[in-house]
Amino acid sequence: MRRAMNRRLRLLPLLAALALPPLHAATAQDAGAQDAGAQTAPAQSAGAQTEPSQTVRKPAERAGGGFDAQRSETRHQLPLPSGPLAYTAVAEFLPLRDGPRDEAAARVFTVTYTVDRAAPDGAPRGRRPVAFVFNGGPGASSAYLHLGALGPKVVGFNDDGSLTRPPAPLLDNPDSWLAFTDLVFVDPVGTGYSRGIRRDGGKEEGARREEDPGKRFWSVDADSRAMAEIVRLWLTRNGRWESPKFLVGESYGGFRIAKMANRLIGDTGIAVNGLIMVSPVVDFATIRGGGGLLVPALRLPSYAASAAANGLVTGTPEQAAEAAERYAFTGYLTGLAGLDYRRAGAAQGFFAEVARTTGLPEELVTRFRGEIPTDVFARELLRGKGRVASVYDGTFTAADPDPSAARLPFDPFLKGTVPTYTTAFAAYAHEWLGVRTEVPFDLLSDRVNRGWEWPRSGQPSAVDDLQSALTLQPALRVLIAHGRTDLITPYMASRWVASRLELPDGQADRVAVTVYEGGHMMYTRAPERAKLAADARALVEAALR
């Protein structure tokens, strides 16, 4: 089961560094170089008047055990319709300790944005909301949400959300969440610039020199415990215990923050005010094997929307999805349940209806007995046109790299985002944030993904954790945001989970599921990014009333 799970969740085979090169210490010369770099920052959006960043390079801080925080502080302005927003960015490594020993077991890279002077929402600086942001994978750094939707800068995509020619432009973000909350982007151990630290020369009991020192954090429980500790440590160091606290997570990051919300209450006595999950998986049984006939029914509307977007089903993607929602839990579910494989010919009418709903050839639907795996759908939807679709966004298509292959060797959209975000973030960190390191930036770490330890029995689920957090924190609000044509984490799975959360009468609005045009990273489309920001702002404001 574990091998099958890892195959399903595998991201991309990236090279992971086995050792940490020396870190570049902050010097006056670096400060001058940073100031010069700020003058030649990437092009801004049309009409934007952005001041160059003013860099304040601070000496590297040292925590217990000689830990090098390599802290860099820079000041900037973000042009917004309401006027320029002055803010400070701090890029630093936080020490993560594991077990009774005092020395650090990992260096966790974080980027913090806080507004300067009086906050635009009128809250005192020390009590302004703060959101801790994570991506998923497992093995993904926070750069996707950082430069994709929430931060003061965003990577430019084409109007339809597709990849632009490299290098992608870095633009001012008019929809940055910094307008209504301070932001802390966190890279889990083994992702981004975060790395485990080998202790005692690798001689500690049970250690193997060839094993990544960060592996101790690569499991569901160890990860949620470690990231909860980072939240506690940041609040302590920055004196922000009185700030309203929010957790934001994309994909597996949504699963992670549900676990964290419950763990923070139990382990550290910290209650969060809100959770914002972007394209999350909350219960793996709703998107993978183990969910029975429920899984194909929950996928069906996203299949229909993708087929409509590609002109294979009548109506708009929204209309096709709504029709498929009605069919999924009526004729489709009963049709699957009533199939007699010994008399498959008697079900041809059912197979024909599924084909009309999904835009797939009837012969293919018949062969798979009406249950089409996600990767097969993406592979076969446009085979007749010599193209393939992405499981991360059924509207994104690419030329078929190997027409003779039964399965795709890689996902065209996800793999295309790797150089886009890696190049953009590495340049941004150096030129705008003052980061000086030769550690390779791991946007998506295949080493972490392959080394992840899943529960030995059953499908991973964060439903109980989410339910506990909602019960223990009666004011907690949850926003679950999905793209309509996301095939990897379909929106209907979250709707199903949300409908089964126990909430007191009159409190159903504490958990909202919203659907946007686009796929897993719906925010690559500027209009949807703006809608997501507006919905996030509404949740923050509602949580503070």
MOLINHU-V112804 format. One record per backbone hydrogen bond with DSSP energy under -1.0 kcal/mol. NH is the residue of the N-H (numbers start at 1). CO is the residue of the C=O. If there is no record, write none. Layout:
NH,CO  NH,CO
//
This chain:
5,1  6,2  7,3  8,4  9,5  10,6  14,12  31,27  32,28  33,29  34,30  35,31  36,32  37,33  38,34  41,38  48,45  54,75  56,73  63,67  66,63  69,61  72,91  73,56  74,89  75,54  76,87  78,85  83,80  85,78  87,76  88,114  89,74  90,112  91,72  92,110  93,69  94,108  96,106  105,96  106,96  107,195  108,94  110,92  111,185  112,90  113,183  114,88  116,86  122,119  127,124  130,244  131,182  132,246  133,184  134,248  140,136  141,443  146,142  147,143  149,145  150,145  151,146  154,171  155,147  156,169  158,162  161,158  171,154  173,152  176,173  177,150  179,176  180,177  181,177  182,129  183,113  184,131  185,111  186,133  187,109  191,188  192,442  194,191  195,107  197,105  202,199  203,200  207,204  211,208  215,212  217,214  218,215  219,217  220,453  223,219  224,220  225,221  226,222  227,223  228,224  229,225  230,226  231,227  232,228  233,229  234,230  235,231  236,232  237,233  238,234  240,235  243,240  246,130  247,274  248,132  249,276  250,134  251,278  253,250  254,251  255,251  256,252  257,253  258,254  259,255  260,256  261,257  262,258  263,259  264,260  265,261  266,262  267,263  268,264  270,264  273,245  274,245  275,477  276,247  277,479  278,249  279,481  281,251  284,460  286,283  287,284  288,284  291,288  294,291  297,293  298,294  299,295  300,296  303,299  304,300  305,301  306,302  307,303  308,304  309,305  310,306  311,308  312,307  320,316  321,317  322,318  323,319  324,320  325,321  326,322  327,323  328,324  330,327  332,327  334,330  335,331  336,332  337,333  338,334  339,336  343,340  346,343  347,344  348,345  351,347  352,348  353,349  354,350  355,351  356,352  357,353  358,354  359,355  365,361  366,362  367,363  368,364  369,366  370,365  371,368  377,373  378,374  379,375  380,376  381,377  383,380  385,382  386,383  387,382  388,398  389,378  390,396  394,485  396,393  398,388  400,386  405,402  415,411  416,412  417,413  421,417  422,418  423,419  424,420  425,421  426,422  427,423  428,424  429,425  430,426  431,427  432,428  433,428  435,429  442,192  445,139  449,445  450,446  451,447  453,218  462,282  466,462  467,463  468,464  469,465  470,466  471,467  472,468  473,469  476,473  477,273  478,510  479,275  480,512  481,277  482,514  484,516  485,518  486,483  487,391  488,391  493,490  495,491  496,492  497,493  498,494  499,495  500,497  501,498  507,504  510,507  511,508  512,478  514,480  516,482  520,392  522,519  524,521  525,522  529,525  530,526  531,527  532,528  533,529  534,530  535,531  536,532  537,533  538,534  539,535  540,536  541,537  542,538  543,539  544,540
//
